Amino acid sequence: MFMPVGTAAAVKGLTQEALESLGAKIILANTYHLYLRPGHGLIRKLGGLHQFMSWNGAILTDSGGYQVFSLAELRKITDQGVRFRSHLDGSEHLLDPEKAVEVQLALGSDIAMVLDECIETPAPRSIAEAALKRTSEWARRARNYFLAQSQRDSELLQWQFGIVQGATFADLRQASARQLLEIDFPGYAVGGLAVGEPHEVTCEMTEAVTALLPHERPRYLMGVGRPEQIPDYVARGIDMMDCVLPTRAARHACIYTSEGRVLIKNSRYIEDQRALDPNCSCAVCRRYSRAYLRHLFAAGEITAAILATFHNVHFYLDIMRQIREAISFGQLANFATELRARYAAGPA
Ligand SMILES: [Zn+2]
């Protein structure tokens, strides 16, 4: 399954009605953003994230760690946790494994992620090793804290996932997976990949890890990916993915279609009366032309981003439907080859 990203309790450009009509079953929300604004306490008071944003589908929340490491100012990492200043108002905060659990419990998401240490890649082995050690210790603390909370609250319905780290070293990745398996999570994520390394390396690292993680538990590759790469991850045993690409690209007038990428601002579409994707059955493609979308983008109309996002998210969810179908017919490899060939041609 693919999870559209709803950073601040909204998938940019889509209403919850739109997400429902697209058949989205689960979205991702960012703990860091919601913790800072409007605050997890307020969301808990208003009945939790599902009620607050009126979303009956599932929600996965990240730990907030990735944004702390990429957005926040003046961060200082110790074994305790990570101290940082908000990128909004400069206020000082401490995010540690227990706090990440607590905030996600207040949000009331269905799947919560443990806090991990994210490092810049490529990383030297010594740095990757140190981050991995800390990530495993944090995972144990997060699991213990979560289990203690769930003993106190029998109504608590949340799954907590561990996150495999280890940069681009297969043996470190496997060591990380083994340590998490010892702690025992209902699902496992693979983090710190698809951050600039070649696609082959992402695949190689993923495979090293999924070889160890149990088949009967969800395996989630965080932050991927391009449409033509998704089947490669699924082929390596990945069940879940999330990415800002379909929504972010849509806002930049990049349309993913069955024939490859369409950069809709291009002047060649001025008089093009065809749908964004002639092979797409989404509500946007059934109704609007490339010429109209191109005009909306040229005129700076917000409707442009809304329509493009709707189509792009439909396209991603449809790829997942096609992948599930291909798997059931034993045709995943063929599907992957065809999709890659269509995208190899480059942007239209
Ligand atoms: Zn469409």
Boltz pocket constraint, residues with backbone or C-beta under 6 A from the ligand:
constraints:
  - pocket:
      binder: B
      contacts: [[A, 276], [A, 277], [A, 280], [A, 281], [A, 282], [A, 283], [A, 284], [A, 285], [A, 286], [A, 311], [A, 314]]
      max_distance: 6.0
